[in-house]
Amino acid sequence: MKAIGHHEFGGPEVLQVIELPDPEPRVGEIRVRVYAAAVSPTDTLRRAGVRALDGQPATELADQDFPLVPGMEFAGVVVEIGPDTDADVKVGDHVMGAMVPSGTRGSYAEQVVVPADSVVRTPAGVDDVAASTLPMNGLTALISIDALQVAPGQTIGVTGAAGTYGGYVVQLAKAAGLRVIADAAEKDRDLVASFGADVVVARGDDVADRFLEAAPGGLDGLVDGAVLNELVVGAVRPGGRLVTVRHYESEPIGGVTFHAVRVRYFVHDRAKLEQLRELVDSGQLTLRVAQTFPAADASEAHEVLARGGTRGRLVLTFDD
Ligand SMILES: NC(=O)c1ccc[n+]([C@@H]2O[C@H](COP(=O)([O-])OP(=O)(O)OC[C@H]3O[C@@H](n4cnc5c(N)ncnc54)[C@H](OP(=O)(O)O)[C@@H]3O)[C@@H](O)[C@H]2O)c1
């Protein structure tokens, strides 16, 4: 099968089409013919060697550890179910799934083998391209809201709300009955308001001031999709929680506790993936695709993502 991989760490240009053996499902696994794989910021960090791989610093990888295949989410069709496998899906079903890339196992590939718990049927009427944008970032958004430990009626803030993850957080928070104050650049105000944010404030390093104007006693919780870290702690009331996405943690500051979410521990949570599908089916969660690229043009997709300003997800397609 064809996949997109890299033989060294580096810029977008290191991505290339590589040939790999078809993966075989073992007990508890299924094989999916991938038609769409979403491109996320984490994929670019892995490609560049910035992010540790499976707990191992990228610098410790040897030549024989390459090529590496990136990609954490996909959609396609089930083609094989492993022996003695309890699967909720059957051969021929369109499914979406999340995975933690490891070696040549990543979602930028014509076929993936994943634990049966890591895939669910795609939402009704949603094609593979749109479905591929949901599992990984949707799971991250769900666990972020869980981590806030807030109740309906409480107020949260969201930074990076125009992004894929931030947008899902806003929509899921509204579905959970929370009041949401979200940041946006001037040009993205309408977009972020369309996700259901109650108040949209101007983004920036001093966004904490504007969160406090809208929530004078301080936010009950804050999800920091824009990775502003300590710059936004002051927007949260003592006793509130700040959820970070790039592993930023600290001792409590001003009574605010930190919680770094890591989606890698949740990719086998079939119940949460089902919940995401139902939220799309009910119209509470909407999917946004900015642009598709034939998989062979993955370098270009990574370049576009690195430039910033993309609204909606970039998706690689693996056609027949
Ligand atoms: N830990 C985990 O398990 C996990 C899982 C999923 C995602 N993540 C992380 O979550 C973050 C968001 O992911 P994503 O897929 O949503 O990325 P994305 O689609 O690129 O969205 C990021 C958004 O933040 C905006 N932004 C950048 N700097 C900002 C600032 N200073 N103030 C306000 N907004 C700002 C970006 O706008 P511009 O385009 O204008 O720059 C963009 O709209 C990434 O860092 C990703 O690595 C972590």
The ligand as a MOL file (V3000), in Angstrom:
LIG
                    3D

  0  0  0     0  0            999 V3000
M  V30 BEGIN CTAB
M  V30 COUNTS 48 52 0 0 0
M  V30 BEGIN ATOM
M  V30 1 N -2.6480 17.5080 23.8730 0
M  V30 2 C -3.4410 16.9230 23.0030 0
M  V30 3 O -3.8120 15.7480 23.1790 0
M  V30 4 C -3.9050 17.7040 21.8050 0
M  V30 5 C -4.8650 17.1630 20.9380 0
M  V30 6 C -5.3400 17.9610 19.8890 0
M  V30 7 C -4.8160 19.2310 19.6810 0
M  V30 8 N -3.8480 19.6820 20.5070 0 CHG=1
M  V30 9 C -3.2750 21.0250 20.3250 0
M  V30 10 O -4.3490 21.9610 20.3500 0
M  V30 11 C -3.9820 23.1260 19.6340 0
M  V30 12 C -5.0910 23.5510 18.6940 0
M  V30 13 O -5.2190 22.5620 17.6760 0
M  V30 14 P -6.0910 22.8580 16.3770 0
M  V30 15 O -6.1060 21.6100 15.5990 0
M  V30 16 O -7.3770 23.4970 16.7480 0 CHG=-1
M  V30 17 O -5.1980 23.9290 15.6360 0
M  V30 18 P -5.7050 25.0340 14.5980 0
M  V30 19 O -6.8740 24.5150 13.8480 0
M  V30 20 O -4.4820 25.4600 13.8750 0
M  V30 21 O -6.2490 26.1970 15.5480 0
M  V30 22 C -5.4390 27.0040 16.3520 0
M  V30 23 C -6.1590 28.3520 16.3800 0
M  V30 24 O -5.5460 29.1990 17.3470 0
M  V30 25 C -5.3950 30.4800 16.7390 0
M  V30 26 N -4.3390 31.2250 17.4070 0
M  V30 27 C -3.0010 31.1980 17.2080 0
M  V30 28 N -2.3840 32.0630 18.0420 0
M  V30 29 C -3.3540 32.6610 18.7590 0
M  V30 30 C -3.3540 33.6410 19.7900 0
M  V30 31 N -2.2200 34.1790 20.2470 0
M  V30 32 N -4.5420 34.0070 20.3090 0
M  V30 33 C -5.6920 33.4560 19.8730 0
M  V30 34 N -5.7720 32.5200 18.9060 0
M  V30 35 C -4.6060 32.1280 18.3630 0
M  V30 36 C -5.0580 30.1620 15.3050 0
M  V30 37 O -5.2330 31.2980 14.4880 0
M  V30 38 P -4.2250 31.5910 13.2470 0
M  V30 39 O -4.5280 30.5480 12.2220 0
M  V30 40 O -4.6390 32.9710 12.8290 0
M  V30 41 O -2.8210 31.4620 13.7790 0
M  V30 42 C -6.0650 29.0490 15.0420 0
M  V30 43 O -7.3410 29.5860 14.7130 0
M  V30 44 C -2.6630 22.7840 18.9280 0
M  V30 45 O -1.6030 23.3450 19.6600 0
M  V30 46 C -2.6150 21.2750 18.9820 0
M  V30 47 O -1.2880 20.7720 18.9300 0
M  V30 48 C -3.3810 18.9570 21.5670 0
M  V30 END ATOM
M  V30 BEGIN BOND
M  V30 1 1 1 2
M  V30 2 2 2 3
M  V30 3 1 2 4
M  V30 4 1 4 5
M  V30 5 2 4 48
M  V30 6 2 5 6
M  V30 7 1 6 7
M  V30 8 2 7 8
M  V30 9 1 8 9
M  V30 10 1 8 48
M  V30 11 1 9 10
M  V30 12 1 9 46
M  V30 13 1 10 11
M  V30 14 1 11 12
M  V30 15 1 11 44
M  V30 16 1 12 13
M  V30 17 1 13 14
M  V30 18 2 14 15
M  V30 19 1 14 16
M  V30 20 1 14 17
M  V30 21 1 17 18
M  V30 22 2 18 19
M  V30 23 1 18 20
M  V30 24 1 18 21
M  V30 25 1 21 22
M  V30 26 1 22 23
M  V30 27 1 23 24
M  V30 28 1 23 42
M  V30 29 1 24 25
M  V30 30 1 25 26
M  V30 31 1 25 36
M  V30 32 1 26 27
M  V30 33 1 26 35
M  V30 34 2 27 28
M  V30 35 1 28 29
M  V30 36 1 29 30
M  V30 37 2 29 35
M  V30 38 1 30 31
M  V30 39 2 30 32
M  V30 40 1 32 33
M  V30 41 2 33 34
M  V30 42 1 34 35
M  V30 43 1 36 37
M  V30 44 1 36 42
M  V30 45 1 37 38
M  V30 46 2 38 39
M  V30 47 1 38 40
M  V30 48 1 38 41
M  V30 49 1 42 43
M  V30 50 1 44 45
M  V30 51 1 44 46
M  V30 52 1 46 47
M  V30 END BOND
M  V30 END CTAB
M  END
